[in-house]
Amino acid sequence: MLFWNYYINKNHPHRTTWNSGKYRYFDNVWIAQILKDIIALKTDEEQIKDANKFLEYFCQMNALDFNNIPEANGALKQ
């Protein structure tokens, strides 16, 4: 998974560089987007089912709406 599909520097959206150490943690929405992308890559029905259950749990624990996870909008998606 390419980090830049999910992250964009709001101050410098045209740059895809690491400029500071302050971004140590992923936003919960980014994680949900990554989990959705992982599910889309899976072909085994059992793995898809397990990954979906984990995504539902992750959304519940982080107060995210499972049905309304926005599409990734990082620097590479611009």
PDB file of N, CA, C and O in Angstrom:
ATOM      1  N   MET A   1       0.852  -1.161   0.000  1.00  0.00           N
ATOM      2  CA  MET A   1       0.000   0.000   0.000  1.00  0.00           C
ATOM      3  C   MET A   1       0.905   1.232   0.000  1.00  0.00           C
ATOM      4  O   MET A   1       1.851   1.321   0.783  1.00  0.00           O
ATOM      5  N   LEU A   2       0.609   2.158  -0.867  1.00  0.00           N
ATOM      6  CA  LEU A   2       1.401   3.377  -0.942  1.00  0.00           C
ATOM      7  C   LEU A   2       0.842   4.416   0.039  1.00  0.00           C
ATOM      8  O   LEU A   2      -0.320   4.810  -0.057  1.00  0.00           O
ATOM      9  N   PHE A   3       1.669   4.844   0.964  1.00  0.00           N
ATOM     10  CA  PHE A   3       1.283   5.830   1.975  1.00  0.00           C
ATOM     11  C   PHE A   3       0.707   7.085   1.325  1.00  0.00           C
ATOM     12  O   PHE A   3      -0.239   7.675   1.845  1.00  0.00           O
ATOM     13  N   TRP A   4       1.267   7.490   0.203  1.00  0.00           N
ATOM     14  CA  TRP A   4       0.861   8.740  -0.446  1.00  0.00           C
ATOM     15  C   TRP A   4      -0.511   8.639  -1.105  1.00  0.00           C
ATOM     16  O   TRP A   4      -1.044   9.655  -1.550  1.00  0.00           O
ATOM     17  N   ASN A   5      -1.095   7.453  -1.181  1.00  0.00           N
ATOM     18  CA  ASN A   5      -2.484   7.343  -1.633  1.00  0.00           C
ATOM     19  C   ASN A   5      -3.444   7.866  -0.569  1.00  0.00           C
ATOM     20  O   ASN A   5      -4.571   8.251  -0.878  1.00  0.00           O
ATOM     21  N   TYR A   6      -2.997   7.879   0.674  1.00  0.00           N
ATOM     22  CA  TYR A   6      -3.863   8.224   1.795  1.00  0.00           C
ATOM     23  C   TYR A   6      -3.512   9.560   2.436  1.00  0.00           C
ATOM     24  O   TYR A   6      -4.388  10.247   2.960  1.00  0.00           O
ATOM     25  N   TYR A   7      -2.254   9.926   2.397  1.00  0.00           N
ATOM     26  CA  TYR A   7      -1.790  11.135   3.083  1.00  0.00           C
ATOM     27  C   TYR A   7      -1.523  12.257   2.102  1.00  0.00           C
ATOM     28  O   TYR A   7      -1.003  12.040   1.007  1.00  0.00           O
ATOM     29  N   ILE A   8      -1.887  13.463   2.513  1.00  0.00           N
ATOM     30  CA  ILE A   8      -1.534  14.661   1.757  1.00  0.00           C
ATOM     31  C   ILE A   8      -1.136  15.739   2.759  1.00  0.00           C
ATOM     32  O   ILE A   8      -1.802  15.927   3.778  1.00  0.00           O
ATOM     33  N   ASN A   9      -0.063  16.434   2.468  1.00  0.00           N
ATOM     34  CA  ASN A   9       0.376  17.545   3.298  1.00  0.00           C
ATOM     35  C   ASN A   9      -0.499  18.742   2.942  1.00  0.00           C
ATOM     36  O   ASN A   9      -0.395  19.290   1.845  1.00  0.00           O
ATOM     37  N   LYS A  10      -1.354  19.141   3.866  1.00  0.00           N
ATOM     38  CA  LYS A  10      -2.308  20.213   3.576  1.00  0.00           C
ATOM     39  C   LYS A  10      -1.625  21.553   3.309  1.00  0.00           C
ATOM     40  O   LYS A  10      -2.160  22.385   2.577  1.00  0.00           O
ATOM     41  N   ASN A  11      -0.447  21.767   3.897  1.00  0.00           N
ATOM     42  CA  ASN A  11       0.279  23.018   3.667  1.00  0.00           C
ATOM     43  C   ASN A  11       0.992  23.036   2.314  1.00  0.00           C
ATOM     44  O   ASN A  11       1.156  24.095   1.708  1.00  0.00           O
ATOM     45  N   HIS A  12       1.409  21.876   1.853  1.00  0.00           N
ATOM     46  CA  HIS A  12       2.126  21.752   0.574  1.00  0.00           C
ATOM     47  C   HIS A  12       1.602  20.528  -0.174  1.00  0.00           C
ATOM     48  O   HIS A  12       2.299  19.517  -0.260  1.00  0.00           O
ATOM     49  N   PRO A  13       0.379  20.603  -0.718  1.00  0.00           N
ATOM     50  CA  PRO A  13      -0.232  19.423  -1.329  1.00  0.00           C
ATOM     51  C   PRO A  13       0.498  18.899  -2.566  1.00  0.00           C
ATOM     52  O   PRO A  13       0.307  17.744  -2.947  1.00  0.00           O
ATOM     53  N   HIS A  14       1.320  19.718  -3.191  1.00  0.00           N
ATOM     54  CA  HIS A  14       2.039  19.289  -4.392  1.00  0.00           C
ATOM     55  C   HIS A  14       3.324  18.527  -4.068  1.00  0.00           C
ATOM     56  O   HIS A  14       3.960  17.975  -4.966  1.00  0.00           O
ATOM     57  N   ARG A  15       3.708  18.495  -2.788  1.00  0.00           N
ATOM     58  CA  ARG A  15       4.923  17.783  -2.384  1.00  0.00           C
ATOM     59  C   ARG A  15       4.585  16.441  -1.754  1.00  0.00           C
ATOM     60  O   ARG A  15       3.643  16.326  -0.969  1.00  0.00           O
ATOM     61  N   THR A  16       5.352  15.450  -2.100  1.00  0.00           N
ATOM     62  CA  THR A  16       5.209  14.132  -1.463  1.00  0.00           C
ATOM     63  C   THR A  16       6.538  13.776  -0.807  1.00  0.00           C
ATOM     64  O   THR A  16       7.253  12.875  -1.245  1.00  0.00           O
ATOM     65  N   THR A  17       6.843  14.509   0.252  1.00  0.00           N
ATOM     66  CA  THR A  17       8.105  14.295   0.970  1.00  0.00           C
ATOM     67  C   THR A  17       7.843  14.228   2.464  1.00  0.00           C
ATOM     68  O   THR A  17       6.821  14.699   2.962  1.00  0.00           O
ATOM     69  N   TRP A  18       8.786  13.637   3.156  1.00  0.00           N
ATOM     70  CA  TRP A  18       8.773  13.618   4.608  1.00  0.00           C
ATOM     71  C   TRP A  18       9.553  14.848   5.062  1.00  0.00           C
ATOM     72  O   TRP A  18      10.774  14.899   4.912  1.00  0.00           O
ATOM     73  N   ASN A  19       8.863  15.827   5.609  1.00  0.00           N
ATOM     74  CA  ASN A  19       9.544  17.047   6.028  1.00  0.00           C
ATOM     75  C   ASN A  19       9.679  17.180   7.532  1.00  0.00           C
ATOM     76  O   ASN A  19      10.477  17.993   8.001  1.00  0.00           O
ATOM     77  N   SER A  20       8.942  16.425   8.287  1.00  0.00           N
ATOM     78  CA  SER A  20       9.069  16.536   9.743  1.00  0.00           C
ATOM     79  C   SER A  20       8.707  15.206  10.369  1.00  0.00           C
ATOM     80  O   SER A  20       8.143  14.325   9.720  1.00  0.00           O
ATOM     81  N   GLY A  21       9.040  15.077  11.638  1.00  0.00           N
ATOM     82  CA  GLY A  21       8.739  13.851  12.360  1.00  0.00           C
ATOM     83  C   GLY A  21       7.419  13.902  13.080  1.00  0.00           C
ATOM     84  O   GLY A  21       7.103  12.991  13.845  1.00  0.00           O
ATOM     85  N   LYS A  22       6.633  14.941  12.858  1.00  0.00           N
ATOM     86  CA  LYS A  22       5.402  15.071  13.639  1.00  0.00           C
ATOM     87  C   LYS A  22       4.282  14.142  13.176  1.00  0.00           C
ATOM     88  O   LYS A  22       3.298  13.977  13.897  1.00  0.00           O
ATOM     89  N   TYR A  23       4.401  13.531  11.995  1.00  0.00           N
ATOM     90  CA  TYR A  23       3.362  12.631  11.504  1.00  0.00           C
ATOM     91  C   TYR A  23       3.742  11.187  11.814  1.00  0.00           C
ATOM     92  O   TYR A  23       4.078  10.416  10.915  1.00  0.00           O
ATOM     93  N   ARG A  24       3.686  10.834  13.086  1.00  0.00           N
ATOM     94  CA  ARG A  24       4.083   9.494  13.516  1.00  0.00           C
ATOM     95  C   ARG A  24       2.927   8.506  13.462  1.00  0.00           C
ATOM     96  O   ARG A  24       3.139   7.294  13.417  1.00  0.00           O
ATOM     97  N   TYR A  25       1.726   9.019  13.467  1.00  0.00           N
ATOM     98  CA  TYR A  25       0.560   8.159  13.578  1.00  0.00           C
ATOM     99  C   TYR A  25      -0.357   8.353  12.378  1.00  0.00           C
ATOM    100  O   TYR A  25      -0.494   9.460  11.858  1.00  0.00           O
ATOM    101  N   PHE A  26      -0.979   7.270  11.949  1.00  0.00           N
ATOM    102  CA  PHE A  26      -1.954   7.343  10.868  1.00  0.00           C
ATOM    103  C   PHE A  26      -3.282   7.809  11.446  1.00  0.00           C
ATOM    104  O   PHE A  26      -3.630   7.479  12.579  1.00  0.00           O
ATOM    105  N   ASP A  27      -3.999   8.560  10.674  1.00  0.00           N
ATOM    106  CA  ASP A  27      -5.352   8.954  11.021  1.00  0.00           C
ATOM    107  C   ASP A  27      -6.236   7.704  10.946  1.00  0.00           C
ATOM    108  O   ASP A  27      -5.990   6.826  10.119  1.00  0.00           O
ATOM    109  N   ASN A  28      -7.245   7.617  11.786  1.00  0.00           N
ATOM    110  CA  ASN A  28      -8.123   6.440  11.790  1.00  0.00           C
ATOM    111  C   ASN A  28      -8.844   6.256  10.460  1.00  0.00           C
ATOM    112  O   ASN A  28      -9.091   5.125  10.041  1.00  0.00           O
ATOM    113  N   VAL A  29      -9.183   7.351   9.795  1.00  0.00           N
ATOM    114  CA  VAL A  29      -9.842   7.249   8.490  1.00  0.00           C
ATOM    115  C   VAL A  29      -8.890   6.620   7.478  1.00  0.00           C
ATOM    116  O   VAL A  29      -9.314   5.815   6.649  1.00  0.00           O
ATOM    117  N   TRP A  30      -7.607   6.980   7.537  1.00  0.00           N
ATOM    118  CA  TRP A  30      -6.625   6.388   6.620  1.00  0.00           C
ATOM    119  C   TRP A  30      -6.555   4.876   6.814  1.00  0.00           C
ATOM    120  O   TRP A  30      -6.507   4.115   5.848  1.00  0.00           O
ATOM    121  N   ILE A  31      -6.549   4.455   8.078  1.00  0.00           N
ATOM    122  CA  ILE A  31      -6.491   3.013   8.368  1.00  0.00           C
ATOM    123  C   ILE A  31      -7.722   2.314   7.798  1.00  0.00           C
ATOM    124  O   ILE A  31      -7.608   1.248   7.193  1.00  0.00           O
ATOM    125  N   ALA A  32      -8.891   2.908   7.988  1.00  0.00           N
ATOM    126  CA  ALA A  32     -10.117   2.315   7.446  1.00  0.00           C
ATOM    127  C   ALA A  32     -10.034   2.234   5.918  1.00  0.00           C
ATOM    128  O   ALA A  32     -10.467   1.244   5.329  1.00  0.00           O
ATOM    129  N   GLN A  33      -9.486   3.257   5.279  1.00  0.00           N
ATOM    130  CA  GLN A  33      -9.334   3.235   3.821  1.00  0.00           C
ATOM    131  C   GLN A  33      -8.368   2.125   3.401  1.00  0.00           C
ATOM    132  O   GLN A  33      -8.612   1.419   2.422  1.00  0.00           O
ATOM    133  N   ILE A  34      -7.287   1.978   4.136  1.00  0.00           N
ATOM    134  CA  ILE A  34      -6.312   0.925   3.831  1.00  0.00           C
ATOM    135  C   ILE A  34      -6.957  -0.449   4.000  1.00  0.00           C
ATOM    136  O   ILE A  34      -6.761  -1.333   3.166  1.00  0.00           O
ATOM    137  N   LEU A  35      -7.720  -0.630   5.067  1.00  0.00           N
ATOM    138  CA  LEU A  35      -8.403  -1.907   5.280  1.00  0.00           C
ATOM    139  C   LEU A  35      -9.380  -2.201   4.144  1.00  0.00           C
ATOM    140  O   LEU A  35      -9.470  -3.341   3.687  1.00  0.00           O
ATOM    141  N   LYS A  36     -10.109  -1.187   3.686  1.00  0.00           N
ATOM    142  CA  LYS A  36     -11.007  -1.382   2.538  1.00  0.00           C
ATOM    143  C   LYS A  36     -10.226  -1.804   1.299  1.00  0.00           C
ATOM    144  O   LYS A  36     -10.663  -2.677   0.549  1.00  0.00           O
ATOM    145  N   ASP A  37      -9.069  -1.180   1.088  1.00  0.00           N
ATOM    146  CA  ASP A  37      -8.259  -1.534  -0.072  1.00  0.00           C
ATOM    147  C   ASP A  37      -7.703  -2.950   0.039  1.00  0.00           C
ATOM    148  O   ASP A  37      -7.600  -3.658  -0.962  1.00  0.00           O
ATOM    149  N   ILE A  38      -7.351  -3.359   1.236  1.00  0.00           N
ATOM    150  CA  ILE A  38      -6.882  -4.738   1.452  1.00  0.00           C
ATOM    151  C   ILE A  38      -7.999  -5.721   1.146  1.00  0.00           C
ATOM    152  O   ILE A  38      -7.766  -6.748   0.509  1.00  0.00           O
ATOM    153  N   ILE A  39      -9.207  -5.416   1.594  1.00  0.00           N
ATOM    154  CA  ILE A  39     -10.352  -6.285   1.320  1.00  0.00           C
ATOM    155  C   ILE A  39     -10.575  -6.414  -0.183  1.00  0.00           C
ATOM    156  O   ILE A  39     -10.886  -7.497  -0.679  1.00  0.00           O
ATOM    157  N   ALA A  40     -10.414  -5.301  -0.908  1.00  0.00           N
ATOM    158  CA  ALA A  40     -10.611  -5.318  -2.357  1.00  0.00           C
ATOM    159  C   ALA A  40      -9.586  -6.199  -3.068  1.00  0.00           C
ATOM    160  O   ALA A  40      -9.858  -6.708  -4.155  1.00  0.00           O
ATOM    161  N   LEU A  41      -8.409  -6.385  -2.463  1.00  0.00           N
ATOM    162  CA  LEU A  41      -7.362  -7.210  -3.062  1.00  0.00           C
ATOM    163  C   LEU A  41      -7.566  -8.703  -2.819  1.00  0.00           C
ATOM    164  O   LEU A  41      -7.050  -9.536  -3.564  1.00  0.00           O
ATOM    165  N   LYS A  42      -8.309  -9.031  -1.790  1.00  0.00           N
ATOM    166  CA  LYS A  42      -8.499 -10.427  -1.405  1.00  0.00           C
ATOM    167  C   LYS A  42      -9.371 -11.171  -2.411  1.00  0.00           C
ATOM    168  O   LYS A  42     -10.265 -10.589  -3.026  1.00  0.00           O
ATOM    169  N   THR A  43      -9.100 -12.464  -2.570  1.00  0.00           N
ATOM    170  CA  THR A  43      -9.925 -13.306  -3.442  1.00  0.00           C
ATOM    171  C   THR A  43     -10.584 -14.449  -2.673  1.00  0.00           C
ATOM    172  O   THR A  43     -11.622 -14.962  -3.088  1.00  0.00           O
ATOM    173  N   ASP A  44      -9.984 -14.843  -1.560  1.00  0.00           N
ATOM    174  CA  ASP A  44     -10.529 -15.924  -0.743  1.00  0.00           C
ATOM    175  C   ASP A  44     -11.709 -15.396   0.081  1.00  0.00           C
ATOM    176  O   ASP A  44     -11.564 -14.440   0.843  1.00  0.00           O
ATOM    177  N   GLU A  45     -12.861 -16.020  -0.076  1.00  0.00           N
ATOM    178  CA  GLU A  45     -14.084 -15.566   0.598  1.00  0.00           C
ATOM    179  C   GLU A  45     -13.928 -15.523   2.123  1.00  0.00           C
ATOM    180  O   GLU A  45     -14.432 -14.609   2.775  1.00  0.00           O
ATOM    181  N   GLU A  46     -13.242 -16.495   2.678  1.00  0.00           N
ATOM    182  CA  GLU A  46     -13.045 -16.535   4.135  1.00  0.00           C
ATOM    183  C   GLU A  46     -12.190 -15.352   4.591  1.00  0.00           C
ATOM    184  O   GLU A  46     -12.481 -14.741   5.619  1.00  0.00           O
ATOM    185  N   GLN A  47     -11.154 -15.030   3.846  1.00  0.00           N
ATOM    186  CA  GLN A  47     -10.302 -13.880   4.182  1.00  0.00           C
ATOM    187  C   GLN A  47     -11.076 -12.575   4.041  1.00  0.00           C
ATOM    188  O   GLN A  47     -10.908 -11.667   4.855  1.00  0.00           O
ATOM    189  N   ILE A  48     -11.913 -12.471   3.027  1.00  0.00           N
ATOM    190  CA  ILE A  48     -12.732 -11.269   2.837  1.00  0.00           C
ATOM    191  C   ILE A  48     -13.681 -11.099   4.016  1.00  0.00           C
ATOM    192  O   ILE A  48     -13.847  -9.999   4.543  1.00  0.00           O
ATOM    193  N   LYS A  49     -14.302 -12.205   4.421  1.00  0.00           N
ATOM    194  CA  LYS A  49     -15.232 -12.172   5.552  1.00  0.00           C
ATOM    195  C   LYS A  49     -14.511 -11.742   6.831  1.00  0.00           C
ATOM    196  O   LYS A  49     -15.010 -10.893   7.569  1.00  0.00           O
ATOM    197  N   ASP A  50     -13.345 -12.323   7.090  1.00  0.00           N
ATOM    198  CA  ASP A  50     -12.571 -11.976   8.286  1.00  0.00           C
ATOM    199  C   ASP A  50     -12.112 -10.520   8.252  1.00  0.00           C
ATOM    200  O   ASP A  50     -12.182  -9.822   9.263  1.00  0.00           O
ATOM    201  N   ALA A  51     -11.649 -10.069   7.105  1.00  0.00           N
ATOM    202  CA  ALA A  51     -11.181  -8.683   6.981  1.00  0.00           C
ATOM    203  C   ALA A  51     -12.340  -7.707   7.156  1.00  0.00           C
ATOM    204  O   ALA A  51     -12.172  -6.650   7.765  1.00  0.00           O
ATOM    205  N   ASN A  52     -13.515  -8.049   6.626  1.00  0.00           N
ATOM    206  CA  ASN A  52     -14.687  -7.199   6.807  1.00  0.00           C
ATOM    207  C   ASN A  52     -15.094  -7.116   8.275  1.00  0.00           C
ATOM    208  O   ASN A  52     -15.452  -6.046   8.768  1.00  0.00           O
ATOM    209  N   LYS A  53     -15.037  -8.243   8.966  1.00  0.00           N
ATOM    210  CA  LYS A  53     -15.357  -8.241  10.396  1.00  0.00           C
ATOM    211  C   LYS A  53     -14.376  -7.360  11.157  1.00  0.00           C
ATOM    212  O   LYS A  53     -14.770  -6.621  12.059  1.00  0.00           O
ATOM    213  N   PHE A  54     -13.091  -7.437  10.792  1.00  0.00           N
ATOM    214  CA  PHE A  54     -12.104  -6.607  11.463  1.00  0.00           C
ATOM    215  C   PHE A  54     -12.347  -5.127  11.158  1.00  0.00           C
ATOM    216  O   PHE A  54     -12.237  -4.286  12.051  1.00  0.00           O
ATOM    217  N   LEU A  55     -12.675  -4.803   9.907  1.00  0.00           N
ATOM    218  CA  LEU A  55     -12.953  -3.410   9.549  1.00  0.00           C
ATOM    219  C   LEU A  55     -14.167  -2.896  10.319  1.00  0.00           C
ATOM    220  O   LEU A  55     -14.151  -1.767  10.808  1.00  0.00           O
ATOM    221  N   GLU A  56     -15.206  -3.697  10.431  1.00  0.00           N
ATOM    222  CA  GLU A  56     -16.381  -3.300  11.215  1.00  0.00           C
ATOM    223  C   GLU A  56     -15.996  -3.029  12.666  1.00  0.00           C
ATOM    224  O   GLU A  56     -16.412  -2.027  13.248  1.00  0.00           O
ATOM    225  N   TYR A  57     -15.198  -3.928  13.247  1.00  0.00           N
ATOM    226  CA  TYR A  57     -14.731  -3.748  14.620  1.00  0.00           C
ATOM    227  C   TYR A  57     -13.896  -2.479  14.749  1.00  0.00           C
ATOM    228  O   TYR A  57     -14.080  -1.707  15.690  1.00  0.00           O
ATOM    229  N   PHE A  58     -12.984  -2.259  13.814  1.00  0.00           N
ATOM    230  CA  PHE A  58     -12.131  -1.075  13.840  1.00  0.00           C
ATOM    231  C   PHE A  58     -12.987   0.190  13.783  1.00  0.00           C
ATOM    232  O   PHE A  58     -12.743   1.139  14.528  1.00  0.00           O
ATOM    233  N   CYS A  59     -13.981   0.204  12.909  1.00  0.00           N
ATOM    234  CA  CYS A  59     -14.855   1.367  12.794  1.00  0.00           C
ATOM    235  C   CYS A  59     -15.649   1.597  14.083  1.00  0.00           C
ATOM    236  O   CYS A  59     -15.813   2.733  14.528  1.00  0.00           O
ATOM    237  N   GLN A  60     -16.131   0.525  14.664  1.00  0.00           N
ATOM    238  CA  GLN A  60     -16.878   0.645  15.912  1.00  0.00           C
ATOM    239  C   GLN A  60     -15.990   1.204  17.018  1.00  0.00           C
ATOM    240  O   GLN A  60     -16.417   2.095  17.753  1.00  0.00           O
ATOM    241  N   MET A  61     -14.782   0.708  17.151  1.00  0.00           N
ATOM    242  CA  MET A  61     -13.875   1.143  18.207  1.00  0.00           C
ATOM    243  C   MET A  61     -13.383   2.579  18.021  1.00  0.00           C
ATOM    244  O   MET A  61     -12.991   3.232  18.988  1.00  0.00           O
ATOM    245  N   ASN A  62     -13.403   3.068  16.787  1.00  0.00           N
ATOM    246  CA  ASN A  62     -12.891   4.406  16.502  1.00  0.00           C
ATOM    247  C   ASN A  62     -13.978   5.381  16.069  1.00  0.00           C
ATOM    248  O   ASN A  62     -13.686   6.438  15.510  1.00  0.00           O
ATOM    249  N   ALA A  63     -15.243   5.020  16.333  1.00  0.00           N
ATOM    250  CA  ALA A  63     -16.402   5.880  16.060  1.00  0.00           C
ATOM    251  C   ALA A  63     -16.440   6.340  14.602  1.00  0.00           C
ATOM    252  O   ALA A  63     -16.692   7.511  14.318  1.00  0.00           O
ATOM    253  N   LEU A  64     -16.190   5.410  13.690  1.00  0.00           N
ATOM    254  CA  LEU A  64     -16.287   5.691  12.262  1.00  0.00           C
ATOM    255  C   LEU A  64     -17.533   5.011  11.716  1.00  0.00           C
ATOM    256  O   LEU A  64     -17.934   3.952  12.200  1.00  0.00           O
ATOM    257  N   ASP A  65     -18.141   5.620  10.713  1.00  0.00           N
ATOM    258  CA  ASP A  65     -19.301   5.024  10.072  1.00  0.00           C
ATOM    259  C   ASP A  65     -18.813   4.038   9.023  1.00  0.00           C
ATOM    260  O   ASP A  65     -18.251   4.439   8.004  1.00  0.00           O
ATOM    261  N   PHE A  66     -19.024   2.764   9.267  1.00  0.00           N
ATOM    262  CA  PHE A  66     -18.564   1.687   8.383  1.00  0.00           C
ATOM    263  C   PHE A  66     -19.043   1.892   6.948  1.00  0.00           C
ATOM    264  O   PHE A  66     -18.314   1.581   6.006  1.00  0.00           O
ATOM    265  N   ASN A  67     -20.237   2.401   6.773  1.00  0.00           N
ATOM    266  CA  ASN A  67     -20.825   2.555   5.443  1.00  0.00           C
ATOM    267  C   ASN A  67     -20.443   3.855   4.744  1.00  0.00           C
ATOM    268  O   ASN A  67     -20.776   4.048   3.575  1.00  0.00           O
ATOM    269  N   ASN A  68     -19.755   4.740   5.440  1.00  0.00           N
ATOM    270  CA  ASN A  68     -19.408   6.032   4.855  1.00  0.00           C
ATOM    271  C   ASN A  68     -17.929   6.361   5.001  1.00  0.00           C
ATOM    272  O   ASN A  68     -17.575   7.487   5.352  1.00  0.00           O
ATOM    273  N   ILE A  69     -17.082   5.407   4.740  1.00  0.00           N
ATOM    274  CA  ILE A  69     -15.641   5.662   4.751  1.00  0.00           C
ATOM    275  C   ILE A  69     -15.307   6.355   3.432  1.00  0.00           C
ATOM    276  O   ILE A  69     -15.576   5.810   2.361  1.00  0.00           O
ATOM    277  N   PRO A  70     -14.723   7.553   3.502  1.00  0.00           N
ATOM    278  CA  PRO A  70     -14.439   8.266   2.247  1.00  0.00           C
ATOM    279  C   PRO A  70     -13.357   7.566   1.430  1.00  0.00           C
ATOM    280  O   PRO A  70     -12.536   6.822   1.967  1.00  0.00           O
ATOM    281  N   GLU A  71     -13.372   7.816   0.133  1.00  0.00           N
ATOM    282  CA  GLU A  71     -12.330   7.281  -0.744  1.00  0.00           C
ATOM    283  C   GLU A  71     -10.997   7.943  -0.389  1.00  0.00           C
ATOM    284  O   GLU A  71     -10.953   9.094   0.046  1.00  0.00           O
ATOM    285  N   ALA A  72      -9.925   7.198  -0.583  1.00  0.00           N
ATOM    286  CA  ALA A  72      -8.591   7.744  -0.337  1.00  0.00           C
ATOM    287  C   ALA A  72      -8.368   8.959  -1.226  1.00  0.00           C
ATOM    288  O   ALA A  72      -8.701   8.949  -2.411  1.00  0.00           O
ATOM    289  N   ASN A  73      -7.795  10.009  -0.633  1.00  0.00           N
ATOM    290  CA  ASN A  73      -7.607  11.246  -1.356  1.00  0.00           C
ATOM    291  C   ASN A  73      -6.220  11.820  -1.062  1.00  0.00           C
ATOM    292  O   ASN A  73      -6.072  13.019  -0.824  1.00  0.00           O
ATOM    293  N   GLY A  74      -5.214  10.956  -1.080  1.00  0.00           N
ATOM    294  CA  GLY A  74      -3.862  11.396  -0.784  1.00  0.00           C
ATOM    295  C   GLY A  74      -3.197  12.074  -1.963  1.00  0.00           C
ATOM    296  O   GLY A  74      -3.818  12.306  -3.000  1.00  0.00           O
ATOM    297  N   ALA A  75      -1.933  12.385  -1.789  1.00  0.00           N
ATOM    298  CA  ALA A  75      -1.180  13.134  -2.797  1.00  0.00           C
ATOM    299  C   ALA A  75      -1.154  12.419  -4.148  1.00  0.00           C
ATOM    300  O   ALA A  75      -1.216  13.082  -5.183  1.00  0.00           O
ATOM    301  N   LEU A  76      -1.065  11.107  -4.171  1.00  0.00           N
ATOM    302  CA  LEU A  76      -1.024  10.382  -5.439  1.00  0.00           C
ATOM    303  C   LEU A  76      -2.392  10.269  -6.103  1.00  0.00           C
ATOM    304  O   LEU A  76      -2.482   9.886  -7.269  1.00  0.00           O
ATOM    305  N   LYS A  77      -3.443  10.594  -5.383  1.00  0.00           N
ATOM    306  CA  LYS A  77      -4.807  10.514  -5.925  1.00  0.00           C
ATOM    307  C   LYS A  77      -5.293  11.863  -6.450  1.00  0.00           C
ATOM    308  O   LYS A  77      -6.406  11.963  -6.967  1.00  0.00           O
ATOM    309  N   GLN A  78      -4.473  12.889  -6.322  1.00  0.00           N
ATOM    310  CA  GLN A  78      -4.870  14.242  -6.749  1.00  0.00           C
ATOM    311  C   GLN A  78      -4.829  14.376  -8.242  1.00  0.00           C
ATOM    312  O   GLN A  78      -5.131  15.444  -8.775  1.00  0.00           O
TER     313      GLN A  78
END
